Amino acid sequence: MTRDTHTYDLLGVGIGPFNLGLAALADPLDDVDAVFLDRRDGFSWHPGMMLEGATIQVPFLADLVTMADPTSPYSFLAFLKATGRLYPFYVRESFYPLRAEYDQYCRWVADRVATLRWGREVVRVDRDESTGDLVVAARLPDGDVETYRARHVVLGVGTTPRLPGPLAALAAEAAEIPGAGPVVHSAQYLPHRDALAASGAVTVVGSGQSAAEVYRDLLEDASPATHRVDWVTRSPRFFPMEYTKLTLEMTSPEYTDHYRSLPTELREILGREQRGLYKGISGDLIDDIYDTLYRKSALGREVPTTLLSDTEVVAARFEPDGAPDGGGEYVLTLRHGQLGTTAEHRTRAVVAATGYGAGVPGFVAPGLVHLDELGRVDVARDYTAGAGGRLHVGGTEAHTHGVTAPDLGFAAWRNSVILAQVTGREPYAIERRIAFQTFGLPDGELGGEPALSSAAAPEREVAR
C-alpha cells in the first residue's frame, strides 16, 4: 500500500463532465490543492451513444466552466479557437454542439488539467475522526493501493444504466444462450449496432432522447430485406423536451430552493411529472423521425415498423426456434395503460433506453453519508451529504434538488458553491437570483423578495 501523507484541500472521485468542470475551475486557484481520481484510462463520455450527427441538448455556454468564469482558458470557445474550428462553428449558426464534438472538448480539457489521476479505482472513502479529514483508498491496475487524505471530497461517480425487471432478467438469460440476439441497454448501443441490425427484428424500449436516437438510427436502413424496428414506450406520447424560456427558469437557484422546501412525497410526484423538462426528446429529432417515415412511405418503400405509446413491458421470455445455432425469439408481454389490455410482441433483439439510476457508492464507509427515509443520499442545499460538511455530491441529487441536478448548464453554479465551501470565499461569483418569476407565494414562508426590477434585468442577461 502506498500512502500519500499530503492532505489535499479537495479530492474528486470520478471524472465525468461535472467533476472535470470542477477540476478546471479549481485549476487556477492558488488556495486549492486538488486531485481527481477515476478508474478509467482517460476521459470518455457516453461512448455507446456517440452517434454521428447527434447533438447535446443544451447550448455551448453549458460547457465545463463558462457559466462560472466566461474568461476561463478551458471554455468551449477556447477549445474551438485552439483547434481551428471557431469560425466554422460561427458559420454553422447553431448553439448546440455535436455530441462527439463535446466529447472532444472534454478530452481537450482533460489533457490540460494536471490534477487528474487516471487508472485509480476508489475502493474506500472513510473519515479520520481525530482530524475530520477524509481518507480515500484507490486501487491501481497492478493491484497496489494508494491512500489519499483530503479536507473535502466530491463524489462525482454519476449514474449507472438501469433495466426494468423483465428486461434485466431477459438480458441475463440472453447472455447464456448461444445464438440469441442482443438485449442491451442503450449505453451499449454502438458496440452492438451491427448485431442488432443483423438480428432481423429490433425493439427499442424507452421514451427519451436515447430511445429516439436509437430508433432513428435503425430506422434509416430498415426494410423487409434487412430488419424491422419497433418502438415501445410507456409514456402517454412521444413527448418533446420543453424549451420555453419561463420553463427553463426552473433551472435556477430559486426553483431549487422552492423544490427543496416541499415534502418528499410531493417531490417524488414532481420528479415524475417533470420528465419532459430534461428527459424528453428534441423536437427536431421527433420531426426528423416523422419526416423519415413520410419520405420512405411517399417513395413507396415498405417501412417495417410499429410505434406504441402508453405501453409497458410487463413480462419477457425467450423462445428457442430449434435451429442448430441456438437462435430464437424474445416474447415481450405488453400492457396498454389506458386500455388495460395485454398482447404479446415478438422480436429478435432489444435495446432498452430505460434510463439510469443513482445510489450510495459501495466504497463509501457506512454512516459517512446522510440518508433520507427512502435510503437515498440526503443532499443538503449546499451539496454536502455528510462527514461534517466535507463530503459533497455532484450530479445525482435530482431527488433533493430537482431538475438542476442533471443539467450541464447548472454544473458550473454547483461547482462554484462547492469551491466557496472549500476556500471560505467566493472565487467565482454565485448568482443567487436569476429568474424573473417567483416560485411559491411572494409573501409566504418561501421568501418575499421582490422580483427582479427592470434595472436588474440587463445584469441578469450578462450573467447568463
C-alpha positions in Angstrom: 0.0 0.0 0.0 1.3 3.4 -1.0 0.3 6.3 1.4 0.1 9.9 0.3 0.8 11.7 3.6 -0.1 15.0 1.9 -3.5 16.5 2.8 -5.4 17.9 -0.2 -7.9 20.7 0.0 -10.2 18.9 -2.5 -10.4 15.4 -3.9 -12.8 14.4 -6.6 -14.0 10.8 -7.1 -14.9 10.2 -10.7 -14.1 12.4 -13.7 -17.2 12.9 -15.7 -18.2 16.3 -17.1 -19.3 17.6 -13.6 -16.1 16.8 -11.8 -14.0 17.7 -14.8 -15.6 21.1 -14.7 -14.8 21.3 -11.0 -11.2 20.4 -11.7 -11.0 23.1 -14.5 -12.4 25.7 -12.2 -10.1 24.7 -9.3 -7.0 24.7 -11.5 -6.2 28.4 -11.5 -7.0 28.9 -7.7 -3.8 29.2 -5.7 -5.6 28.3 -2.4 -7.0 25.0 -3.7 -4.7 22.0 -3.7 -6.8 19.4 -5.6 -6.6 15.9 -7.1 -9.2 13.9 -9.0 -9.3 10.1 -9.4 -11.0 7.9 -11.9 -10.7 4.1 -12.6 -10.7 4.6 -16.4 -7.6 5.2 -18.6 -8.9 8.6 -19.8 -12.0 10.7 -20.3 -14.9 9.1 -22.2 -18.5 10.5 -22.3 -21.3 8.1 -23.3 -19.2 6.2 -25.9 -22.0 3.8 -26.6 -24.3 6.6 -27.8 -21.8 8.6 -29.9 -24.0 8.6 -33.0 -22.8 10.6 -35.9 -24.7 13.9 -36.1 -26.2 13.7 -32.6 -26.1 17.0 -30.7 -26.2 17.7 -27.0 -29.4 19.3 -25.8 -28.0 22.4 -24.2 -26.2 25.4 -25.7 -22.4 25.6 -25.9 -22.5 28.0 -23.0 -23.3 25.0 -20.8 -19.7 23.9 -21.1 -17.5 23.0 -18.2 -16.7 26.5 -17.0 -18.3 29.4 -18.8 -21.3 29.9 -16.6 -18.9 30.4 -13.7 -16.0 32.1 -15.5 -16.5 33.3 -19.1 -12.8 34.2 -19.2 -11.6 30.6 -18.4 -9.0 29.1 -20.8 -11.0 25.9 -20.5 -14.1 27.2 -22.3 -15.7 25.5 -25.3 -14.9 28.6 -27.4 -11.3 28.4 -26.3 -11.3 24.8 -27.4 -12.7 25.8 -30.8 -10.1 28.5 -31.2 -7.2 26.2 -30.2 -8.3 23.6 -32.7 -9.0 26.0 -35.6 -12.8 25.4 -35.6 -14.1 28.7 -34.1 -15.1 30.2 -37.5 -16.7 27.0 -38.8 -18.8 26.9 -35.6 -19.7 30.5 -36.1 -20.8 30.0 -39.6 -22.8 26.9 -38.6 -25.1 29.2 -36.6 -26.2 26.6 -34.1 -25.9 26.9 -30.3 -25.9 23.1 -29.9 -22.5 21.3 -30.3 -22.3 17.8 -31.7 -22.1 15.2 -29.0 -18.8 13.9 -30.4 -17.6 17.5 -30.5 -18.5 18.0 -26.8 -16.6 14.8 -26.0 -13.6 16.0 -27.9 -13.8 19.3 -26.0 -13.8 17.5 -22.6 -10.9 15.3 -23.7 -9.0 18.5 -24.7 -9.6 20.0 -21.2 -8.7 16.7 -19.5 -5.3 16.7 -21.3 -4.6 20.2 -19.9 -5.6 19.9 -16.3 -2.7 18.4 -14.3 -4.7 17.3 -11.2 -6.4 14.3 -12.9 -5.2 10.8 -12.0 -6.5 8.0 -14.2 -6.4 4.3 -13.6 -7.3 4.6 -9.9 -10.4 2.8 -8.8 -11.6 4.2 -5.5 -12.4 1.3 -3.1 -12.9 3.1 0.2 -13.8 6.6 1.5 -13.7 6.9 5.2 -13.2 9.6 7.8 -10.3 10.2 10.2 -12.3 11.1 13.4 -9.2 12.6 15.0 -8.8 15.3 12.3 -12.1 15.3 10.4 -10.2 14.7 7.2 -11.4 12.1 4.7 -9.3 9.2 3.7 -9.6 7.7 0.2 -8.1 4.4 -0.9 -7.7 3.8 -4.6 -6.6 0.6 -6.3 -4.1 0.7 -9.3 -4.2 -1.7 -12.2 -1.3 -3.6 -10.8 -3.2 -4.2 -7.6 -1.4 -1.7 -5.4 -3.5 0.6 -3.3 -2.8 4.3 -2.9 -4.2 6.2 0.1 -5.1 9.9 -0.1 -6.1 12.4 2.5 -8.4 15.4 1.8 -10.4 18.1 3.7 -13.2 17.9 1.1 -14.3 15.0 -1.1 -16.7 15.4 -4.0 -18.5 12.3 -5.2 -18.9 12.6 -9.0 -19.4 9.0 -9.9 -22.5 9.6 -12.0 -25.3 7.1 -12.6 -25.5 3.5 -13.9 -27.7 2.0 -16.6 -31.0 0.7 -15.4 -33.1 -2.1 -16.8 -36.7 -2.7 -15.6 -37.2 -6.1 -14.0 -38.5 -8.1 -17.0 -35.7 -6.8 -19.3 -33.0 -7.3 -16.7 -34.0 -10.9 -16.4 -34.1 -11.3 -20.1 -30.7 -9.8 -20.6 -29.2 -12.2 -18.1 -30.9 -15.1 -19.8 -29.8 -14.0 -23.3 -26.2 -13.8 -22.2 -26.2 -17.6 -21.5 -27.9 -18.6 -24.8 -25.7 -19.2 -27.8 -27.0 -17.5 -30.9 -29.6 -15.3 -29.1 -29.9 -11.8 -30.2 -28.6 -8.9 -28.2 -30.6 -7.5 -25.2 -28.7 -4.4 -24.3 -29.1 -1.0 -22.6 -28.8 2.0 -24.9 -25.5 2.9 -23.2 -24.0 -0.1 -25.1 -25.8 0.5 -28.3 -22.9 1.3 -30.7 -20.8 -1.8 -29.9 -23.9 -4.0 -30.6 -25.3 -2.0 -33.5 -24.3 -4.4 -36.3 -25.6 -7.4 -34.3 -28.8 -5.7 -33.6 -29.5 -4.9 -37.2 -28.4 -8.4 -38.3 -30.9 -10.0 -35.9 -33.7 -9.0 -38.4 -36.1 -7.5 -35.8 -35.2 -5.0 -33.1 -37.5 -3.5 -30.4 -36.5 -0.2 -28.8 -38.0 0.3 -25.3 -37.9 3.8 -23.8 -39.3 7.3 -24.1 -36.4 9.8 -24.1 -33.7 11.1 -26.3 -31.6 8.0 -26.3 -34.6 5.8 -27.4 -35.4 8.3 -30.2 -31.8 8.4 -31.4 -31.5 4.6 -31.5 -34.8 4.2 -33.3 -33.9 6.9 -35.8 -30.6 5.2 -36.4 -32.1 1.8 -37.0 -35.0 3.2 -39.0 -32.9 4.6 -41.8 -31.9 1.1 -43.2 -35.0 -0.8 -42.0 -36.7 -2.7 -44.8 -38.2 -6.1 -45.4 -34.8 -7.3 -46.7 -32.8 -6.1 -43.7 -34.6 -5.6 -40.4 -37.7 -4.2 -38.8 -37.6 -1.9 -35.9 -40.3 -1.2 -33.4 -40.5 1.4 -30.6 -42.4 0.8 -27.3 -42.8 3.5 -24.6 -44.9 3.5 -21.5 -45.2 7.3 -21.7 -48.6 8.5 -22.9 -46.9 10.0 -26.0 -43.6 10.6 -27.7 -43.1 13.8 -25.7 -40.6 16.6 -26.6 -38.3 18.3 -24.2 -39.7 21.6 -23.2 -37.5 24.6 -24.2 -39.8 27.5 -23.4 -37.9 30.2 -21.5 -40.1 30.6 -18.4 -39.9 26.9 -18.0 -36.1 26.9 -18.4 -36.1 29.3 -15.4 -36.8 26.2 -13.3 -33.1 25.5 -13.8 -32.3 28.2 -11.3 -31.3 28.5 -7.6 -34.7 30.0 -6.8 -36.6 26.9 -8.1 -34.1 24.7 -6.3 -34.9 26.5 -3.1 -38.6 26.0 -3.7 -38.2 22.4 -4.7 -36.3 21.6 -1.5 -38.9 23.2 0.6 -41.5 20.7 -0.5 -42.2 17.4 1.3 -40.6 14.3 0.0 -43.9 12.8 -1.3 -44.6 15.9 -3.4 -41.1 16.0 -4.7 -41.5 12.4 -5.8 -44.6 13.3 -7.8 -43.0 16.3 -9.3 -39.9 14.3 -10.3 -42.2 12.1 -12.4 -44.3 14.9 -13.8 -41.2 17.0 -14.8 -39.6 14.4 -17.1 -40.3 16.5 -20.1 -38.0 19.2 -18.8 -34.9 17.0 -19.1 -35.8 13.5 -20.3 -37.9 14.4 -23.3 -36.9 14.2 -27.0 -35.5 17.0 -29.1 -38.4 18.5 -31.1 -36.1 18.5 -34.2 -35.5 14.7 -33.8 -39.2 14.0 -33.4 -39.8 15.9 -36.6 -36.9 14.1 -38.4 -38.3 10.7 -37.4 -41.7 11.7 -38.8 -40.1 13.1 -42.0 -38.1 9.9 -42.4 -41.3 7.7 -42.1 -43.1 10.1 -44.5 -40.2 10.0 -47.0 -40.0 6.3 -47.1 -43.7 5.8 -47.5 -44.0 8.5 -50.1 -41.4 6.7 -52.2 -43.4 3.5 -52.0 -41.0 1.8 -49.6 -42.4 -0.6 -47.1 -41.5 0.6 -43.6 -41.5 -2.4 -41.3 -42.1 -0.6 -38.0 -44.6 -0.1 -35.2 -44.7 2.7 -32.7 -46.6 2.0 -29.4 -47.1 4.6 -26.7 -48.7 4.2 -23.3 -47.4 0.6 -23.5 -45.3 -1.1 -20.8 -43.2 -4.3 -21.0 -44.6 -6.3 -18.0 -43.0 -9.7 -18.8 -40.4 -11.2 -21.2 -39.2 -14.6 -22.2 -37.0 -16.4 -24.8 -38.4 -19.0 -27.1 -35.8 -21.1 -29.0 -36.5 -21.8 -32.6 -34.8 -25.2 -32.6 -32.1 -24.1 -35.0 -28.6 -25.6 -34.6 -27.1 -22.2 -33.8 -29.4 -21.9 -30.8 -31.3 -18.8 -32.1 -34.9 -17.9 -31.2 -37.3 -15.0 -30.4 -38.0 -12.9 -27.5 -41.6 -12.6 -26.5 -42.5 -9.4 -24.7 -45.8 -9.1 -22.9 -47.1 -5.6 -23.4 -49.8 -3.9 -21.4 -51.6 -0.8 -22.6 -52.0 1.8 -19.8 -55.3 3.3 -20.9 -57.0 0.1 -22.1 -55.6 -2.2 -19.5 -55.2 -4.9 -22.2 -52.2 -7.1 -22.9 -50.6 -8.5 -26.0 -47.5 -10.4 -27.0 -44.9 -8.9 -29.2 -42.1 -11.0 -30.8 -38.7 -9.6 -31.6 -35.2 -11.0 -32.0 -33.3 -8.2 -30.2 -34.0 -5.5 -27.7 -32.5 -2.1 -26.9 -33.6 -0.8 -23.5 -33.3 3.0 -23.4 -34.7 2.9 -19.9 -32.5 5.5 -18.1 -30.0 5.5 -15.3 -30.1 5.2 -11.6 -28.1 6.5 -8.7 -27.3 5.1 -5.3 -24.9 5.2 -2.4 -21.5 4.1 -3.8 -20.4 0.8 -2.2 -17.0 2.2 -1.4 -18.3 4.8 1.0 -18.0 3.8 4.6 -21.2 3.0 6.4 -22.7 6.0 8.2 -20.5 8.5 6.3 -23.3 9.9 4.2 -26.7 11.1 5.4 -29.6 9.1 4.0 -33.3 10.1 3.6 -36.3 8.0 4.6 -36.1 6.1 1.2 -32.5 5.2 1.7 -31.1 7.7 -0.8 -28.3 10.1 -0.2 -29.8 13.1 1.5 -28.0 16.0 -0.2 -28.2 19.4 1.6 -28.9 22.6 -0.2 -25.1 23.4 -0.4 -24.4 19.9 -1.9 -22.9 18.4 1.2 -24.1 15.0 2.2 -22.3 14.1 5.4 -18.8 13.9 7.1 -19.3 17.2 8.9 -20.0 19.1 5.7 -16.8 17.8 4.0 -18.4 15.2 1.7 -20.1 16.7 -1.4 -22.3 15.2 -4.1 -22.5 16.4 -7.7 -25.0 15.4 -10.4 -27.0 12.7 -8.7 -29.2 14.8 -6.4 -32.3 15.1 -8.5 -34.5 13.7 -5.7 -33.4 16.6 -3.4 -32.6 19.4 -5.9 -34.9 18.8 -8.9 -34.2 19.5 -12.5 -30.9 21.4 -11.9 -29.1 18.2 -10.8 -28.6 16.6 -14.3 -28.4 19.9 -16.2 -24.9 20.5 -17.7 -25.6 24.3 -17.7 -26.1 24.4 -13.9 -23.0 22.3 -13.1 -20.7 25.4 -13.0 -23.0 27.0 -10.5 -23.0 24.0 -8.3 -19.2 23.8 -8.6 -18.9 27.4 -7.6 -20.8 26.7 -4.4 -18.6 23.7 -3.6 -15.4 25.8 -4.2 -16.8 28.5 -2.0 -17.0 26.0 0.8 -13.5 24.7 0.2 -11.9 28.1 0.1 -14.1 30.0 2.6 -14.6 32.7 -0.1 -16.4 33.0 -3.5 -13.7 32.5 -6.1 -16.5 32.6 -8.7 -19.5 34.9 -8.1 -22.6 32.9 -7.2 -25.7 34.4 -8.7 -28.5 33.8 -6.2 -31.3 35.3 -8.2 -31.6 34.7 -11.9 -35.3 34.1 -12.5 -37.9 36.8 -13.3 -40.7 34.6 -11.8 -41.3 33.7 -8.2 -41.9 30.1 -7.1 -44.4 29.9 -4.3 -46.2 32.8 -2.8 -44.1 36.1 -2.6 -45.4 36.8 0.9 -45.2 33.3 2.3 -42.5 31.4 4.0 -40.7 30.7 0.8 -39.5 34.3 0.5 -40.8 37.7 -0.1 -38.1 39.4 -2.0 -39.3 41.5 -4.9 -39.0 40.2 -8.5 -36.0 41.4 -10.5 -36.6 45.0 -11.4 -36.2 46.3 -15.0 -32.9 47.8 -13.9 -31.6 44.5 -12.8 -32.6 42.6 -15.9 -29.6 43.6 -18.1 -27.2 42.4 -15.3 -29.0 39.1 -15.3 -28.7 38.8 -19.1 -25.0 39.4 -18.9 -24.7 36.7 -16.2 -26.5 34.2 -18.3 
